[in-house]
């Protein structure tokens, strides 16, 4: 499952969302970036970083995923 992780730098807070829209709506006041800019941002290649936040798109791993990775090693 793809998830978006928001890291606020001061005070340090980490929040996880299943959609970019949910992340944006819950944090409009601290993001200092428009929804349009985030919609166009290439999250598959880079994390979004500014002086207050980091937004990363990643994949949540299940126990099965971890066990499969361990078997492959």
C-alpha positions in Angstrom: 0.0 0.0 0.0 1.4 3.4 -1.0 1.4 6.0 1.8 2.5 9.5 2.3 4.6 10.4 5.3 4.7 13.9 6.6 7.6 14.9 8.9 7.3 18.2 10.6 10.7 19.4 11.7 10.0 21.6 14.7 8.5 20.3 16.8 9.3 16.9 15.4 6.1 15.1 14.4 5.6 12.2 12.0 2.2 11.5 10.4 1.1 8.9 7.8 -1.7 9.3 5.3 -3.1 7.0 2.5 -3.6 10.0 0.2 -2.0 13.3 -0.6 -5.4 15.0 -0.4 -5.8 13.7 3.2 -2.3 14.9 4.1 -3.0 18.3 2.6 -6.4 18.9 4.2 -5.2 17.9 7.6 -2.1 20.1 7.5 -2.9 23.2 5.3 -1.7 25.6 8.0 1.8 24.2 8.3 2.7 23.1 4.7 3.4 26.4 3.1 2.8 24.9 -0.3 -0.2 24.7 -2.6 -2.2 21.5 -3.3 -1.6 22.1 -7.0 2.2 22.1 -6.5 2.0 18.9 -4.5 -0.3 17.2 -7.1 2.4 17.9 -9.8 5.4 17.0 -7.7 7.3 13.8 -8.7 7.1 11.9 -5.4 8.1 8.7 -7.1 11.5 10.2 -7.7 12.1 12.7 -4.9 10.9 13.6 -1.4 9.3 17.1 -1.1 11.4 19.2 1.3 11.2 22.7 2.5 12.4 24.5 5.7 9.6 23.1 7.8 8.5 19.8 6.4 9.4 16.7 4.5 6.8 14.7 2.5 7.7 11.2 1.3 5.8 8.7 -0.7 6.6 5.1 0.3 5.2 1.6 0.4 4.0 0.2 3.7 5.3 -3.3 4.2 3.3 -6.2 5.6 4.8 -9.1 7.7 4.5 -11.2 4.5 6.5 -8.7 2.5 9.3 -8.6 5.1 9.4 -12.4 5.3 9.6 -12.7 1.5 12.5 -10.2 1.4 14.3 -12.2 4.1 13.9 -15.4 2.1 15.3 -13.8 -1.0 18.5 -12.8 0.8 
